[in-house]
Amino acid sequence: MTIWVGVAILACALRVAVSPIHSVPDLSTFLPYILLVGAPLASMMLALHWFKNGDGLPQPRTRLARYGRWRNVERVEAQQHPLYGSNGIMVSLLVGMLLNVPVRALEYLAAMPAIAGNVPLWLSTLRFVMTLDVVLLSSLYTIGFVAGLRRVPLFPRLLVAIWLIDIVMQLGIATAVAGTQGLPGQVARALHALLDGNVKKVLISVCLWLPYLLMSKRVNVTFRHRVEV
């Protein structure tokens, strides 16, 4: 995380330096970048505390993943199973989740210039919803990463919830910005391309990883404490 903080601060400083700011920057200019850098770090620290006994947390009472034939086992027996743990293909899933943080940060920095003083309503609205999106989703993907790493039983459900929130946020941004007056056509087209790309990336992730979360023997042993019959 030290590397993340250093690189993110440098990238934010460059974004401010090259932005066409025509008035004196104030707190509102720098606050989005403070949140951009600090939110994932704070989320990881909180998640490490929340999930310090991750695999010891209770199993959910209701099973939503019903595909296949499985037999429930005790936590001790599951931990002794050779497939128990966040290894194998699971590593790719967890790394992909964590990579969402720098990728979304770079997309935000590329799309949003630093802003100071009085700006049009469409621009202030765009900055607010884009900042909310990058801060919220970076935090959630970081929390999900820690939950998977710590083998929290609710990890599969948490990841599905994050995917849903991600899609809803993209649709919410489009609705909020489209409702503001004076939005330039060029900005609208660029925003549409960005949001469309984000939704497609989430849908691709769902298509790739949802079957794995449902059918993987490793996922079932590690997070659901059950083995194939």
C-alpha positions as CSV (number, residue, x, y, z in Angstrom):
1,M,0.0,0.0,0.0
2,T,3.0,2.3,0.5
3,I,3.7,2.0,-3.3
4,W,0.0,2.8,-4.0
5,V,0.1,5.9,-1.9
6,G,3.3,7.2,-3.5
7,V,2.2,6.6,-7.0
8,A,-1.3,7.9,-6.5
9,I,-0.1,11.1,-4.9
10,L,2.3,11.7,-7.8
11,A,-0.5,11.0,-10.3
12,C,-2.9,13.4,-8.5
13,A,-0.2,16.1,-8.4
14,L,0.4,15.8,-12.1
15,R,-3.4,16.0,-12.8
16,V,-3.6,19.2,-10.8
17,A,-0.5,20.6,-12.4
18,V,-1.8,20.1,-16.0
19,S,-5.4,21.2,-15.3
20,P,-6.5,24.6,-16.6
21,I,-7.3,26.1,-13.3
22,H,-8.2,29.8,-13.6
23,S,-8.7,30.7,-9.9
24,V,-7.0,29.9,-6.6
25,P,-7.4,26.3,-5.6
26,D,-9.2,25.6,-2.4
27,L,-10.2,22.5,-0.3
28,S,-12.8,21.5,-2.8
29,T,-10.1,21.2,-5.4
30,F,-7.9,18.8,-3.5
31,L,-10.6,16.9,-1.5
32,P,-11.4,14.5,-4.4
33,Y,-7.7,13.5,-4.6
34,I,-7.4,13.1,-0.9
35,L,-10.4,10.7,-1.0
36,L,-9.0,9.0,-4.1
37,V,-5.8,8.1,-2.3
38,G,-7.0,7.6,1.2
39,A,-10.3,5.7,0.8
40,P,-8.7,2.4,-0.4
41,L,-6.1,2.6,2.2
42,A,-8.6,3.2,5.0
43,S,-10.9,0.5,3.6
44,M,-8.1,-2.0,3.7
45,M,-7.2,-1.2,7.2
46,L,-10.8,-1.4,8.3
47,A,-11.4,-4.7,6.5
48,L,-8.3,-6.3,8.0
49,H,-9.7,-5.4,11.4
50,W,-13.3,-6.5,10.6
51,F,-12.1,-9.8,9.1
52,K,-9.2,-10.6,11.4
53,N,-10.9,-13.9,12.1
54,G,-12.4,-14.3,8.7
55,D,-12.6,-18.0,8.3
56,G,-14.0,-18.3,11.8
57,L,-17.1,-16.2,11.1
58,P,-20.4,-18.1,11.0
59,Q,-21.8,-19.6,7.8
60,P,-25.0,-18.0,6.5
61,R,-28.1,-19.9,7.4
62,T,-29.6,-19.9,3.9
63,R,-27.7,-21.3,1.0
64,L,-28.1,-19.4,-2.3
65,A,-25.6,-21.5,-4.2
66,R,-27.4,-24.7,-4.8
67,Y,-25.8,-26.0,-8.0
68,G,-24.2,-29.5,-7.6
69,R,-24.3,-32.1,-4.8
70,W,-22.4,-31.1,-1.6
71,R,-22.0,-32.3,1.9
72,N,-21.6,-29.8,4.7
73,V,-18.5,-30.3,6.9
74,E,-17.1,-28.6,10.0
75,R,-14.7,-25.8,9.7
76,V,-11.8,-27.9,11.0
77,E,-12.4,-30.6,8.4
78,A,-12.7,-28.0,5.7
79,Q,-9.4,-26.4,6.7
80,Q,-7.7,-29.8,6.4
81,H,-9.0,-30.3,2.8
82,P,-6.2,-30.0,0.1
83,L,-8.3,-27.4,-1.8
84,Y,-8.9,-25.2,1.2
85,G,-7.5,-21.7,0.9
86,S,-7.3,-18.7,-1.4
87,N,-5.0,-20.3,-4.0
88,G,-5.1,-21.5,-7.5
89,I,-7.5,-19.7,-9.8
90,M,-8.8,-17.8,-6.8
91,V,-5.6,-15.7,-6.9
92,S,-6.5,-14.4,-10.3
93,L,-9.9,-13.3,-9.1
94,L,-8.4,-11.5,-6.0
95,V,-5.7,-9.8,-8.0
96,G,-8.3,-8.7,-10.5
97,M,-10.4,-7.2,-7.8
98,L,-7.4,-5.3,-6.3
99,L,-6.4,-4.0,-9.8
100,N,-9.7,-2.2,-10.0
101,V,-8.3,0.4,-7.5
102,P,-5.5,1.7,-9.7
103,V,-7.4,1.2,-13.0
104,R,-10.4,3.2,-11.7
105,A,-8.1,5.9,-10.3
106,L,-6.4,6.3,-13.6
107,E,-9.7,6.5,-15.5
108,Y,-10.9,9.2,-13.0
109,L,-7.7,11.2,-13.4
110,A,-7.8,11.0,-17.1
111,A,-11.5,12.0,-17.3
112,M,-11.7,14.7,-14.6
113,P,-9.5,17.8,-14.5
114,A,-8.9,19.7,-11.2
115,I,-11.6,22.3,-10.6
116,A,-11.5,25.5,-8.7
117,G,-13.9,28.5,-8.3
118,N,-17.3,28.8,-9.9
119,V,-17.9,26.2,-12.6
120,P,-21.0,25.2,-14.6
121,L,-23.6,23.0,-12.9
122,W,-23.0,20.1,-15.3
123,L,-19.3,20.1,-14.4
124,S,-19.8,20.2,-10.6
125,T,-22.4,17.5,-10.9
126,L,-20.0,15.4,-13.0
127,R,-17.2,15.8,-10.6
128,F,-19.4,14.8,-7.6
129,V,-20.8,11.6,-9.1
130,M,-17.5,10.6,-10.7
131,T,-15.7,11.1,-7.3
132,L,-18.4,9.2,-5.5
133,D,-18.1,6.4,-8.0
134,V,-14.3,6.0,-7.8
135,V,-14.1,6.4,-4.0
136,L,-17.1,4.0,-3.3
137,L,-16.1,1.3,-5.7
138,S,-12.4,1.4,-4.9
139,S,-13.3,1.0,-1.3
140,L,-15.7,-1.9,-1.9
141,Y,-13.3,-3.8,-4.2
142,T,-10.6,-3.4,-1.5
143,I,-12.9,-4.7,1.2
144,G,-13.9,-7.6,-1.1
145,F,-10.3,-8.4,-1.7
146,V,-9.5,-8.7,2.0
147,A,-12.7,-10.7,2.6
148,G,-11.5,-13.2,-0.1
149,L,-8.0,-13.3,1.3
150,R,-9.2,-13.9,4.8
151,R,-11.7,-16.6,3.6
152,V,-14.8,-14.8,4.9
153,P,-17.8,-17.1,4.3
154,L,-19.9,-14.3,2.8
155,F,-17.2,-13.4,0.3
156,P,-19.1,-14.8,-2.8
157,R,-22.2,-12.9,-1.9
158,L,-20.2,-9.7,-1.1
159,L,-18.6,-9.9,-4.6
160,V,-22.0,-10.3,-6.3
161,A,-23.3,-7.3,-4.3
162,I,-20.3,-5.2,-5.4
163,W,-20.9,-6.1,-9.0
164,L,-24.5,-5.0,-8.7
165,I,-23.5,-1.7,-7.0
166,D,-21.0,-1.1,-9.7
167,I,-23.6,-1.4,-12.5
168,V,-26.1,0.8,-10.6
169,M,-23.5,3.5,-10.1
170,Q,-22.7,3.7,-13.8
171,L,-26.4,4.0,-14.6
172,G,-26.8,6.5,-11.8
173,I,-24.0,8.7,-13.1
174,A,-25.5,8.7,-16.6
175,T,-28.9,9.7,-15.2
176,A,-27.5,12.4,-12.9
177,V,-25.3,14.1,-15.5
178,A,-27.8,13.8,-18.4
179,G,-30.3,15.7,-16.3
180,T,-28.1,18.8,-16.0
181,Q,-28.3,21.7,-18.5
182,G,-25.5,22.8,-20.7
183,L,-23.7,19.5,-20.9
184,P,-21.5,19.7,-24.0
185,G,-22.1,17.0,-26.6
186,Q,-18.4,16.1,-26.7
187,V,-18.4,15.5,-23.0
188,A,-21.6,13.5,-23.1
189,R,-20.2,11.2,-25.8
190,A,-17.0,10.7,-23.9
191,L,-18.9,10.0,-20.7
192,H,-21.1,7.5,-22.4
193,A,-18.1,5.6,-23.8
194,L,-16.5,5.5,-20.3
195,L,-19.7,4.3,-18.5
196,D,-20.5,1.8,-21.2
197,G,-17.0,0.4,-20.9
198,N,-17.3,0.2,-17.2
199,V,-20.6,-1.7,-17.4
200,K,-19.2,-4.1,-20.0
201,K,-16.2,-4.8,-17.8
202,V,-18.4,-5.7,-14.9
203,L,-20.6,-7.9,-17.1
204,I,-17.5,-9.7,-18.4
205,S,-16.4,-10.3,-14.8
206,V,-19.8,-11.7,-13.9
207,C,-19.7,-14.1,-16.9
208,L,-16.2,-15.2,-16.1
209,W,-16.4,-15.5,-12.3
210,L,-20.0,-16.2,-11.3
211,P,-19.9,-19.8,-12.6
212,Y,-16.6,-20.2,-10.7
213,L,-18.1,-18.9,-7.5
214,L,-21.0,-21.3,-7.8
215,M,-19.3,-24.5,-9.0
216,S,-15.7,-24.4,-7.9
217,K,-14.7,-27.1,-5.4
218,R,-12.2,-24.7,-3.9
219,V,-14.7,-22.0,-3.4
220,N,-17.2,-24.4,-1.8
221,V,-14.6,-25.9,0.5
222,T,-13.1,-22.6,1.5
223,F,-16.1,-20.3,1.9
224,R,-19.1,-22.6,2.3
225,H,-17.4,-25.4,4.2
226,R,-18.8,-28.2,2.1
227,V,-17.3,-30.9,-0.1
228,E,-18.6,-32.6,-3.2
229,V,-20.6,-35.8,-2.7
